[in-house]
Amino acid sequence: MNGNALVVGGGIAGLAVARGLLRGGWDVQVRERSDGPPDTGGALGMWPPAMAALDHLGLGDQVRADAEERSGMSVARADGTVMARATVEPAHLVSRSALLDVLVDGVPADRLRWGEPVARADVQGHGFDVVVGADGLHSLVRGAVFPEVPEPRPLGTVAFRGSVPGPMETVTETWGSGKLFGATPLDAERTNWFAAVRTELLHGHEDLGHAATVRTLFADWHPGVGHVLDLLPDHGVDRRRLYDLPPLSSYARGKHVLIGDAAHAMAPNLGRGACEALRDAAALATALTGQPTVERALARYDRVRRRPSGRVVRASRLVNGVATARRYARVRDSALSAAGALLKARERVVRRP
């Protein structure tokens, strides 16, 4: 089957599904309110299922060419004591901007309409066989077509992220009371870093800039963290409050369908948001090009993707809460040091197809 589709949102999910549909013979229009793809963002871990989706879209080799491959990680205490190590299936770490460049190049320019926001009336999709909501956490499509869905849920944490000069060979996270700090390779010349802090710990820091806030909150952590803090620029640190979505009863209704964060926004602690968006895109394109009707295609996509992505949302929320726990941080650290159980659970979720 083929037809014409309106894709609302020009991020990872929207560009990927547009690529898949175009390869299947569909006529596609992507509309994005921003003037172009963002040129900021840290490293994204492309786990094997995400690489399989990129291969399905014909883009896997291009992403591998820009990626750093890693297979191990560790979790430490604030004093630097390593609590757990794990070896997982190799992940390809690629910058968000590099991944977006590959996805943009995979869609003809005349199918991309940058700087064209979609109004609520446009969501009805008159003249289109399918409307794909790939418009993120605060999705206009989801709000218009699924009005009963609750608002995104605050996770009680705020994330900071950025990059610093210099390469890094390992993936590390450090967990303290109410906060965490992590670092991964970004490319051969830069290191990606990220932090998450319980919202209440930010009281009293309102007058500080983002970089100064991070330096203050993690000033007494081990030298590995201190080295990154010494390299922080005064500007260019991203800060955002974290949310996820409660489970939806369906990702499809009529000719409308949700993918990516519009369907299952999640905490970033498992590094799976972009991965799940790519898996959505490949599954939806496969269903729409392989099924005889839109109704059957969207029903198949919903069956294939809703429950697996929902599991990742729940697991990500759990790890976010555990990693930034305050009340039971010592108990958590003792358990992690003794068995590495949480890290192994994380490994199983990451590897699950």
C-alpha angles and dihedrals in degrees: 000000000000136000140137127300137193111212113198108205132036100217129107095296096044097046092045095051090045089055092050095048094047090053088053094054100262125141106235136189120190118198121191127176094214120082091241143334115308116263094208135073138099134258120309121208111228102201120195095271090053092048089050089054091049090049089052088054091048093246105098098100092050091053092047089055090060097038138095112222118219134166107180138065140172139206120213140181121250089264091057099257108145111233100181143000129197137185113212135176108291115276123202109227112207131167116254091237092052092050091049091050090056092047093047091050088052093062122063112250093237090062093056120079108189120189092025112118117199116236122217090254090055090058089075085075100215107192094021128101093208135020114202117202104211093148102119140236096338094041117185089201093053092048093050099043101030102037092160094063112108121243119268113284120239112234094206092243137100121213129214124189143167144127137263132198120269134059126269127202102197140049112236139174127189119202124201137160106306096344146062137198126201140180134192137169112275099181138320092294107031141054123218117218133185138179137190125200132185107252095238091059090065094066109116094025096082094111095052125091119246095261093046090050092054092046091051097046095049100031095117098045124112123294094261089063091039091056091057092045091054089057097047114123117227090238135036098055111137119219127186140158112245125237139165134196126252112238117282122221089225139001092213137056124170107320093336124098135176128219136173120002091348087068105030115005108184144183112275096232097104094042091232107120097096091038093056091046091055091047089051091051094050093045094048094047090048092050095047094048096041105042124076096231138029090238093057093042095053092044090053092048090051092051093048100045114024101073098040093048090045090057090054091050091054094045092047091051090050094050091046090056095044096045093052097037117142107179098049101026094124093049090048092050093049092051092047093048092049100049113358085229098151093048091050090049088051089051092053092051092047092051097042110112 
